[in-house]
Amino acid sequence: MLMREAAKTYNWTLNNAGIAAMWRGGCIIKSVFLSDITAAYRENPELENLLVSPFFLKAVSTAQAGWRRVIAQGT
């Protein structure tokens, strides 16, 4: 979202799928999600937020019950 806002401010054209693919190839932290991020932006280059991508929406929905238990226990 930070890069998207910077792109608006500075009138940049970003290829988010390409950026995620580049990070996957050269990043010290090899996140398994980088390939899913790349796929989400290839499917919808204008994706406003990864959380509305079907893959990430399902992942967040699936994990939500566990997160709620941990937060409740921590509180």
N, C-alpha and C positions, 0 to 999 in steps of 0.2 A: 504494500500500500504506500510505503514511503517513496519507492521508486515511481509509482504511478503519479503521486502528487508532484514529485520533482519533474516528471515528464510534462505535466500540465503547466507548471510554472515556467519551465525553460523551453517549452515547445519541442520536446524530444519525441522521437518515434521509437518505442521500445518493442523488441521482439521477446516477449516474456518466455515463450517456449524455448527459444534459442539461448536465452540467459540461463534458464534452469538446466538445459542440456550442457552448457559450457561449465557451469558449476559442478555438475555431476562428474564431468570428465577431469576437472582439475582441482577440485576442492579437497583439502586435507580431511574434512569431515564428510565421509561418503554416506550421505543420508539415503536410505531406501526410498524416502518420499520424493527425492528429486526427479526420479523417472515418472512418478505419478503427477508431480507438478508440471513437468514437461508435457505429458499427455493431456492434462487438463487444459493447458494454454493452447495446445495444438488443436484440440477439439473446439475451443471457444477463445480465440485470441483477445476478445473484448471482455473476458471474465472479470467482473468487478472485484470479486473476492473468492479465494479458494474454497471458502466454506459453503459456497453455493454450487460448487462442482459436485456432481453425483458421487464420485469416489470419496471425497473428503466429507461430504454431508453424511454419508453412510458410516464412515470411520468415527466421526464425532458422535453421531447418534448411538452407535454401538458401545462406545466407551463411556458415555455420559453417566450411566448408573454407577459405575465404579468410581468415577471422579466425584460424584455427589457423596458417596460413602466416605471417601477419603477426606473430603472437605468437612463433612459433618463430624467425623471422628476428630479431625484436627481442631475444629472449633470447640 
